[in-house]
Amino acid sequence: MSSNKQKQLIDQEKQDIINIMSDESGRRFVHRILQRAGLFRCSFSGQSNQTIFNEGGRNQGLMILNEIMTHAPGSYQTMLKENSNG
C-alpha cells in the first residue's frame, strides 16, 4: 500500500471515530459495545477458556477506547455523562 493511500486510510478512520462520537446515537452504540466488551470489569472467571474469551473482548474494547481517546476525547466524556445512572 502506498504511503499516500495509507495516510488516507488513517485519516478516514480518524474521521469515522469523530463522526460516530459526535452523534448521540453513535455514542450510545459505542457505550453498549464497551460495556459488552467488559472493559471495566474483571475478566478472570476461574475457568481458563472463559477468562481467555473475556480478555479477547476486553482487548477489543481497549482498542476502541484508545481510538476514541486519541481522536475524540471530549466526546468520550459526553458519552459517560449521557449514560450515567445518576
N, C-alpha and C positions, 0 to 999 in steps of 0.2 A: 504494500500500500504506500503510495507516495506521501511525503510529509504534508503536502497541501491537503490531500484527502483526509489524512489522519487529523489534522488541525480542524477541518470542517466537521468531522465526526465528533470530536471533543467539544467544539463549540455548540453543536446541535444537542448533545447530551446535557450540557450545562443549561441551555435554554429550555430543554424539556423539563428539567427539575424546577427551574424558575417558574415556568408556566403552570405546572401541576400545583406547586406550593402557593401560587398567587390566587388560586381559586378555592373557595370554601369546600366545595365537594371534593376537590383534589386532596386537600388537607385531611378531610375525613377518611378518604380512601387510604392515604398513606398511614394515618394513625392506626387504622384497622390492620394494615399489613405489619406495622411494627409491633402491635400487640400480639398478633398471631405468631410472629417470629420469636416471641418470648424474650424480647430484647432486655426487659428489666426484671426478669425473674431467673431464678437458679435453673440451670439446665440439667443438673445432676438428678437422676431419678432412682438410683440404686440398681438399675439394670443397664448394663453397658450399651446394648443396642439402642435403647430408648434415649440414653444420655447422648450418644453419638448423633442420633437423629435430631434431638433438641438443639445440640450445638450447631448442626448444619443450618437449621432455621435461624438460630440466633446470629450466626455469621452473616447470613444474607441480610438480616435486619441491620446489622452493624455497617454493612457496605452501603445500604440505602441511607442510613443516618449520616455516614461520612459525606456522601454526595450532597445531602441537604445542608449539612453544616458548612460545607465548602462553598456552595452556590446560593443558598437562601436561608441563612441562619435566623434572620428576623421572622421569617415565615414559620420556622420551627417553633419559636416561642408563641406565636399566634395560634398554631395548631394545639399546643399544650393547653393554652387558656381556653380555647373553644371546646376542648374535650375533657376538661377537668370535671370532677364530680362534685365540686364545691360550689 
